[in-house]
Amino acid sequence: MFVPQTLYEPVLLDDNDECIVHQGDAFPTESEAQKVHETWRAEGRTERMAINLVPLYDSAEQWQADR
């Protein structure tokens, strides 16, 4: 069974309905994604933050088989 690589995507969330308002690219580790949150806080960002886990497939067939 294929196990996709997981990418970590730091995001800013809307305060009202938790929609993503900005995506901060993607990183191979959670600790690297967390550094983006630290940078945003240092820059004065006050929005809620989260890290999305995004599976990375090599093909649509792999994705389909994993559904």
C-alpha positions, 0 to 999 in steps of 0.5 A, a space after each residue: 500500500 502506498 503511503 503518501 508523503 505529508 506536507 505541513 502548510 501553515 495557514 491564517 484563519 478567518 476569526 468568524 468561520 475558520 476559513 483559510 485566508 492565507 496559505 504560507 506554502 508547504 514544508 516537509 516537517 511540522 517544525 519548519 511550518 511552525 517557524 512561519 507562525 513564529 515569523 508571522 507573530 513577530 511581524 505582528 499578525 494576530 489572526 488565528 493560525 493552524 497547520 494543515 497536513 497535506 498528503 502528497 500523491 504521485 498520481 491520481 490513481 494512488 489518491 483514488 486507491 487511498 480513498 
